[in-house]
């Protein structure tokens, strides 16, 4: 499936002053603005309740299924406003989410799960090439293609969820907590897979609590805190900043403890910081 080109020099995704509520009462996002460049990996960090999953729901068209509503702002994907698009139209345009918790079809085989991800791709020959790409990227899935997905390990199920998303040929892949519940060795493998996905031409918005992995694969990063962007900058800058090391990487000593946390500092561009 072909997708329209991104406007020259423009990002593939722009989120502008986004405000989202649940039930018209609970404000989950409070004026979030961020962007993802074509061909980039962008990490979105934050603790539970920061608004990360709400943002992905808004991007993928599933927000209404959770009784959420956009009160203000806009989301522009490949030059077009996403307002009113349902999940199927988002996927058809190349915007694909791999949800938190994998949500694979446990009673189906590995190959049947992958077929489900590629249902919108016309042509058996093209779909066969997609299978080859996924099996080359995830050799363990090739070995288990006839096995019921529910019998896979947690790491293998995450690989299957990512493979199923890739079968839809995304231009922008939304990954929601892909390292959740996995052993450190498997998390490292997931990070390598994200790099490979990006090398093959897919932009990635990676939502993660594991800041070490996320900043290791990302080009740029944003930190969400209680529905607002509190920090942004290159992944390398964020990884070495005192605030991120203290709050997300488990570093920082007495000197760090005397500084105000990022939540109270507002949205800061790290490139403008003076340590």
TORKOL-4160 file (C-alpha; in steps of 0.2 Angstrom, whole numbers, padded with zeros to 4 digits, m for minus):
275
<pt num="1" X="0000" Y="0000" Z="0000"/>
<pt num="2" X="0007" Y="0017" Z="m0005"/>
<pt num="3" X="0005" Y="0033" Z="0006"/>
<pt num="4" X="0006" Y="0051" Z="0001"/>
<pt num="5" X="0023" Y="0059" Z="0003"/>
<pt num="6" X="0027" Y="0070" Z="0018"/>
<pt num="7" X="0028" Y="0088" Z="0013"/>
<pt num="8" X="0046" Y="0093" Z="0010"/>
<pt num="9" X="0055" Y="0098" Z="0025"/>
<pt num="10" X="0040" Y="0094" Z="0037"/>
<pt num="11" X="0039" Y="0082" Z="0051"/>
<pt num="12" X="0028" Y="0066" Z="0048"/>
<pt num="13" X="0018" Y="0070" Z="0064"/>
<pt num="14" X="0014" Y="0087" Z="0073"/>
<pt num="15" X="0005" Y="0088" Z="0090"/>
<pt num="16" X="m0001" Y="0105" Z="0093"/>
<pt num="17" X="m0007" Y="0111" Z="0110"/>
<pt num="18" X="m0017" Y="0095" Z="0113"/>
<pt num="19" X="m0030" Y="0095" Z="0128"/>
<pt num="20" X="m0039" Y="0078" Z="0131"/>
<pt num="21" X="m0052" Y="0074" Z="0144"/>
<pt num="22" X="m0061" Y="0059" Z="0150"/>
<pt num="23" X="m0079" Y="0061" Z="0153"/>
<pt num="24" X="m0077" Y="0079" Z="0151"/>
<pt num="25" X="m0070" Y="0080" Z="0168"/>
<pt num="26" X="m0053" Y="0072" Z="0170"/>
<pt num="27" X="m0040" Y="0082" Z="0160"/>
<pt num="28" X="m0027" Y="0069" Z="0154"/>
<pt num="29" X="m0017" Y="0080" Z="0142"/>
<pt num="30" X="m0015" Y="0099" Z="0146"/>
<pt num="31" X="m0008" Y="0107" Z="0131"/>
<pt num="32" X="0004" Y="0094" Z="0124"/>
<pt num="33" X="0015" Y="0099" Z="0109"/>
<pt num="34" X="0028" Y="0088" Z="0101"/>
<pt num="35" X="0034" Y="0082" Z="0083"/>
<pt num="36" X="0041" Y="0067" Z="0075"/>
<pt num="37" X="0052" Y="0069" Z="0060"/>
<pt num="38" X="0051" Y="0058" Z="0045"/>
<pt num="39" X="0063" Y="0043" Z="0048"/>
<pt num="40" X="0066" Y="0047" Z="0066"/>
<pt num="41" X="0064" Y="0038" Z="0083"/>
<pt num="42" X="0056" Y="0049" Z="0096"/>
<pt num="43" X="0055" Y="0043" Z="0114"/>
<pt num="44" X="0041" Y="0048" Z="0125"/>
<pt num="45" X="0045" Y="0046" Z="0144"/>
<pt num="46" X="0035" Y="0048" Z="0159"/>
<pt num="47" X="0028" Y="0039" Z="0174"/>
<pt num="48" X="0011" Y="0030" Z="0176"/>
<pt num="49" X="m0003" Y="0043" Z="0174"/>
<pt num="50" X="0008" Y="0055" Z="0164"/>
<pt num="51" X="m0003" Y="0054" Z="0149"/>
<pt num="52" X="0007" Y="0044" Z="0137"/>
<pt num="53" X="m0006" Y="0031" Z="0133"/>
<pt num="54" X="m0019" Y="0044" Z="0131"/>
<pt num="55" X="m0008" Y="0053" Z="0118"/>
<pt num="56" X="m0006" Y="0037" Z="0108"/>
<pt num="57" X="m0025" Y="0034" Z="0109"/>
<pt num="58" X="m0028" Y="0051" Z="0102"/>
<pt num="59" X="m0015" Y="0048" Z="0088"/>
<pt num="60" X="m0022" Y="0030" Z="0083"/>
<pt num="61" X="m0040" Y="0035" Z="0083"/>
<pt num="62" X="m0045" Y="0024" Z="0098"/>
<pt num="63" X="m0048" Y="0038" Z="0111"/>
<pt num="64" X="m0067" Y="0038" Z="0109"/>
<pt num="65" X="m0067" Y="0020" Z="0113"/>
<pt num="66" X="m0061" Y="0024" Z="0130"/>
<pt num="67" X="m0073" Y="0039" Z="0132"/>
<pt num="68" X="m0060" Y="0052" Z="0129"/>
<pt num="69" X="m0062" Y="0068" Z="0120"/>
<pt num="70" X="m0051" Y="0081" Z="0112"/>
<pt num="71" X="m0055" Y="0098" Z="0119"/>
<pt num="72" X="m0042" Y="0108" Z="0110"/>
<pt num="73" X="m0027" Y="0107" Z="0099"/>
<pt num="74" X="m0024" Y="0097" Z="0083"/>
<pt num="75" X="m0014" Y="0082" Z="0077"/>
<pt num="76" X="m0007" Y="0083" Z="0060"/>
<pt num="77" X="0000" Y="0068" Z="0051"/>
<pt num="78" X="0008" Y="0069" Z="0034"/>
<pt num="79" X="0001" Y="0086" Z="0032"/>
<pt num="80" X="m0017" Y="0081" Z="0036"/>
<pt num="81" X="m0027" Y="0084" Z="0052"/>
<pt num="82" X="m0032" Y="0068" Z="0060"/>
<pt num="83" X="m0048" Y="0074" Z="0068"/>
<pt num="84" X="m0062" Y="0062" Z="0066"/>
<pt num="85" X="m0052" Y="0048" Z="0059"/>
<pt num="86" X="m0056" Y="0031" Z="0065"/>
<pt num="87" X="m0043" Y="0018" Z="0069"/>
<pt num="88" X="m0045" Y="0009" Z="0052"/>
<pt num="89" X="m0042" Y="0025" Z="0042"/>
<pt num="90" X="m0027" Y="0029" Z="0053"/>
<pt num="91" X="m0020" Y="0012" Z="0049"/>
<pt num="92" X="m0024" Y="0013" Z="0031"/>
<pt num="93" X="m0014" Y="0030" Z="0031"/>
<pt num="94" X="0001" Y="0021" Z="0038"/>
<pt num="95" X="m0001" Y="0026" Z="0056"/>
<pt num="96" X="m0001" Y="0010" Z="0066"/>
<pt num="97" X="m0001" Y="0007" Z="0085"/>
<pt num="98" X="0006" Y="m0008" Z="0094"/>
<pt num="99" X="m0003" Y="m0007" Z="0111"/>
<pt num="100" X="0003" Y="m0010" Z="0128"/>
<pt num="101" X="0000" Y="m0028" Z="0134"/>
<pt num="102" X="0003" Y="m0035" Z="0117"/>
<pt num="103" X="m0015" Y="m0040" Z="0114"/>
<pt num="104" X="m0011" Y="m0054" Z="0102"/>
<pt num="105" X="m0024" Y="m0067" Z="0097"/>
<pt num="106" X="m0018" Y="m0081" Z="0109"/>
<pt num="107" X="m0029" Y="m0095" Z="0101"/>
<pt num="108" X="m0022" Y="m0092" Z="0084"/>
<pt num="109" X="m0006" Y="m0097" Z="0077"/>
<pt num="110" X="0009" Y="m0085" Z="0075"/>
<pt num="111" X="0006" Y="m0085" Z="0056"/>
<pt num="112" X="m0012" Y="m0082" Z="0058"/>
<pt num="113" X="m0009" Y="m0067" Z="0070"/>
<pt num="114" X="0003" Y="m0060" Z="0056"/>
<pt num="115" X="m0010" Y="m0062" Z="0043"/>
<pt num="116" X="m0022" Y="m0052" Z="0053"/>
<pt num="117" X="m0010" Y="m0038" Z="0054"/>
<pt num="118" X="m0009" Y="m0038" Z="0035"/>
<pt num="119" X="m0027" Y="m0040" Z="0030"/>
<pt num="120" X="m0028" Y="m0023" Z="0022"/>
<pt num="121" X="m0013" Y="m0026" Z="0011"/>
<pt num="122" X="m0018" Y="m0031" Z="m0007"/>
<pt num="123" X="m0010" Y="m0045" Z="m0017"/>
<pt num="124" X="m0004" Y="m0062" Z="m0010"/>
<pt num="125" X="0014" Y="m0059" Z="m0018"/>
<pt num="126" X="0016" Y="m0043" Z="m0008"/>
<pt num="127" X="0010" Y="m0051" Z="0008"/>
<pt num="128" X="0022" Y="m0065" Z="0006"/>
<pt num="129" X="0036" Y="m0053" Z="0005"/>
<pt num="130" X="0030" Y="m0045" Z="0021"/>
<pt num="131" X="0030" Y="m0062" Z="0029"/>
<pt num="132" X="0048" Y="m0064" Z="0024"/>
<pt num="133" X="0053" Y="m0047" Z="0031"/>
<pt num="134" X="0045" Y="m0051" Z="0048"/>
<pt num="135" X="0053" Y="m0069" Z="0049"/>
<pt num="136" X="0070" Y="m0062" Z="0045"/>
<pt num="137" X="0068" Y="m0049" Z="0058"/>
<pt num="138" X="0061" Y="m0061" Z="0071"/>
<pt num="139" X="0069" Y="m0078" Z="0067"/>
<pt num="140" X="0060" Y="m0086" Z="0083"/>
<pt num="141" X="0043" Y="m0082" Z="0075"/>
<pt num="142" X="0048" Y="m0091" Z="0059"/>
<pt num="143" X="0053" Y="m0106" Z="0070"/>
<pt num="144" X="0036" Y="m0105" Z="0079"/>
<pt num="145" X="0025" Y="m0100" Z="0064"/>
<pt num="146" X="0012" Y="m0114" Z="0067"/>
<pt num="147" X="0012" Y="m0113" Z="0086"/>
<pt num="148" X="m0002" Y="m0106" Z="0096"/>
<pt num="149" X="0003" Y="m0088" Z="0100"/>
<pt num="150" X="m0003" Y="m0090" Z="0118"/>
<pt num="151" X="0011" Y="m0103" Z="0121"/>
<pt num="152" X="0025" Y="m0090" Z="0117"/>
<pt num="153" X="0035" Y="m0082" Z="0130"/>
<pt num="154" X="0032" Y="m0064" Z="0135"/>
<pt num="155" X="0047" Y="m0058" Z="0124"/>
<pt num="156" X="0041" Y="m0069" Z="0109"/>
<pt num="157" X="0023" Y="m0062" Z="0111"/>
<pt num="158" X="0030" Y="m0044" Z="0111"/>
<pt num="159" X="0040" Y="m0048" Z="0095"/>
<pt num="160" X="0024" Y="m0055" Z="0087"/>
<pt num="161" X="0014" Y="m0040" Z="0092"/>
<pt num="162" X="0027" Y="m0029" Z="0084"/>
<pt num="163" X="0028" Y="m0040" Z="0069"/>
<pt num="164" X="0009" Y="m0040" Z="0067"/>
<pt num="165" X="0010" Y="m0021" Z="0067"/>
<pt num="166" X="0023" Y="m0021" Z="0054"/>
<pt num="167" X="0012" Y="m0031" Z="0042"/>
<pt num="168" X="0002" Y="m0016" Z="0040"/>
<pt num="169" X="0017" Y="m0007" Z="0032"/>
<pt num="170" X="0017" Y="0008" Z="0044"/>
<pt num="171" X="0026" Y="0025" Z="0040"/>
<pt num="172" X="0024" Y="0029" Z="0058"/>
<pt num="173" X="0024" Y="0015" Z="0071"/>
<pt num="174" X="0017" Y="0019" Z="0089"/>
<pt num="175" X="0025" Y="0007" Z="0102"/>
<pt num="176" X="0016" Y="0008" Z="0119"/>
<pt num="177" X="0028" Y="0001" Z="0133"/>
<pt num="178" X="0036" Y="m0013" Z="0122"/>
<pt num="179" X="0048" Y="m0018" Z="0137"/>
<pt num="180" X="0034" Y="m0020" Z="0150"/>
<pt num="181" X="0037" Y="m0035" Z="0160"/>
<pt num="182" X="0052" Y="m0042" Z="0151"/>
<pt num="183" X="0069" Y="m0048" Z="0157"/>
<pt num="184" X="0083" Y="m0036" Z="0154"/>
<pt num="185" X="0091" Y="m0047" Z="0141"/>
<pt num="186" X="0075" Y="m0047" Z="0131"/>
<pt num="187" X="0073" Y="m0028" Z="0133"/>
<pt num="188" X="0090" Y="m0026" Z="0124"/>
<pt num="189" X="0084" Y="m0037" Z="0110"/>
<pt num="190" X="0068" Y="m0026" Z="0108"/>
<pt num="191" X="0079" Y="m0011" Z="0107"/>
<pt num="192" X="0089" Y="m0018" Z="0093"/>
<pt num="193" X="0073" Y="m0022" Z="0084"/>
<pt num="194" X="0067" Y="m0004" Z="0085"/>
<pt num="195" X="0083" Y="0001" Z="0078"/>
<pt num="196" X="0081" Y="m0011" Z="0063"/>
<pt num="197" X="0063" Y="m0006" Z="0060"/>
<pt num="198" X="0069" Y="0012" Z="0059"/>
<pt num="199" X="0084" Y="0008" Z="0048"/>
<pt num="200" X="0071" Y="0000" Z="0036"/>
<pt num="201" X="0062" Y="0017" Z="0034"/>
<pt num="202" X="0049" Y="0018" Z="0047"/>
<pt num="203" X="0048" Y="0032" Z="0060"/>
<pt num="204" X="0044" Y="0027" Z="0077"/>
<pt num="205" X="0036" Y="0035" Z="0092"/>
<pt num="206" X="0041" Y="0025" Z="0107"/>
<pt num="207" X="0032" Y="0027" Z="0123"/>
<pt num="208" X="0042" Y="0019" Z="0138"/>
<pt num="209" X="0045" Y="0020" Z="0156"/>
<pt num="210" X="0062" Y="0011" Z="0153"/>
<pt num="211" X="0072" Y="0027" Z="0150"/>
<pt num="212" X="0088" Y="0018" Z="0148"/>
<pt num="213" X="0082" Y="0008" Z="0133"/>
<pt num="214" X="0071" Y="0022" Z="0126"/>
<pt num="215" X="0085" Y="0035" Z="0126"/>
<pt num="216" X="0097" Y="0022" Z="0119"/>
<pt num="217" X="0087" Y="0020" Z="0103"/>
<pt num="218" X="0079" Y="0037" Z="0101"/>
<pt num="219" X="0085" Y="0052" Z="0091"/>
<pt num="220" X="0075" Y="0065" Z="0102"/>
<pt num="221" X="0064" Y="0063" Z="0117"/>
<pt num="222" X="0050" Y="0071" Z="0127"/>
<pt num="223" X="0046" Y="0069" Z="0145"/>
<pt num="224" X="0027" Y="0070" Z="0150"/>
<pt num="225" X="0023" Y="0075" Z="0168"/>
<pt num="226" X="0005" Y="0075" Z="0173"/>
<pt num="227" X="m0001" Y="0079" Z="0156"/>
<pt num="228" X="0012" Y="0092" Z="0151"/>
<pt num="229" X="0028" Y="0091" Z="0142"/>
<pt num="230" X="0041" Y="0096" Z="0155"/>
<pt num="231" X="0057" Y="0092" Z="0146"/>
<pt num="232" X="0062" Y="0090" Z="0128"/>
<pt num="233" X="0078" Y="0088" Z="0118"/>
<pt num="234" X="0090" Y="0076" Z="0110"/>
<pt num="235" X="0090" Y="0059" Z="0117"/>
<pt num="236" X="0109" Y="0061" Z="0122"/>
<pt num="237" X="0106" Y="0077" Z="0131"/>
<pt num="238" X="0091" Y="0070" Z="0141"/>
<pt num="239" X="0101" Y="0055" Z="0145"/>
<pt num="240" X="0115" Y="0066" Z="0153"/>
<pt num="241" X="0103" Y="0078" Z="0161"/>
<pt num="242" X="0102" Y="0079" Z="0180"/>
<pt num="243" X="0083" Y="0078" Z="0180"/>
<pt num="244" X="0081" Y="0063" Z="0169"/>
<pt num="245" X="0095" Y="0054" Z="0178"/>
<pt num="246" X="0087" Y="0057" Z="0195"/>
<pt num="247" X="0069" Y="0054" Z="0190"/>
<pt num="248" X="0070" Y="0040" Z="0177"/>
<pt num="249" X="0088" Y="0032" Z="0177"/>
<pt num="250" X="0090" Y="0030" Z="0196"/>
<pt num="251" X="0105" Y="0041" Z="0197"/>
<pt num="252" X="0109" Y="0058" Z="0205"/>
<pt num="253" X="0117" Y="0061" Z="0222"/>
<pt num="254" X="0115" Y="0074" Z="0235"/>
<pt num="255" X="0118" Y="0088" Z="0223"/>
<pt num="256" X="0104" Y="0082" Z="0212"/>
<pt num="257" X="0092" Y="0081" Z="0227"/>
<pt num="258" X="0094" Y="0099" Z="0230"/>
<pt num="259" X="0088" Y="0104" Z="0213"/>
<pt num="260" X="0070" Y="0106" Z="0208"/>
<pt num="261" X="0062" Y="0091" Z="0199"/>
<pt num="262" X="0057" Y="0094" Z="0181"/>
<pt num="263" X="0039" Y="0094" Z="0185"/>
<pt num="264" X="0040" Y="0111" Z="0193"/>
<pt num="265" X="0051" Y="0118" Z="0180"/>
<pt num="266" X="0039" Y="0119" Z="0165"/>
<pt num="267" X="0043" Y="0114" Z="0147"/>
<pt num="268" X="0062" Y="0117" Z="0144"/>
<pt num="269" X="0072" Y="0113" Z="0129"/>
<pt num="270" X="0088" Y="0105" Z="0136"/>
<pt num="271" X="0099" Y="0113" Z="0123"/>
<pt num="272" X="0095" Y="0130" Z="0131"/>
<pt num="273" X="0100" Y="0123" Z="0149"/>
<pt num="274" X="0115" Y="0129" Z="0158"/>
<pt num="275" X="0120" Y="0116" Z="0171"/>
